[in-house]
Amino acid sequence: MEIAAKSVQHFFDALMRDVVGAGQDLLKQR
């Protein structure tokens, strides 16, 4: 169960990083 929790945590960390990176790219284009 703990392994699944770590996998979910890792997935969300990567997802948030992608979202933040995409947001920064959009801000740079303005």
C-alpha positions, -999 to 999 in steps of 0.1 A, spaced: 0 0 0 28 24 9 44 17 -25 12 27 -43 11 59 -22 47 68 -32 38 61 -69 8 85 -67 29 111 -49 56 108 -76 30 110 -104 15 142 -89 49 157 -84 57 151 -121 22 164 -132 25 196 -112 60 201 -126 46 198 -162 18 222 -154 41 248 -139 65 244 -168 37 249 -193 24 279 -174 59 295 -174 62 288 -212 28 306 -218 40 336 -197 72 338 -217 53 339 -250 33 370 -239 
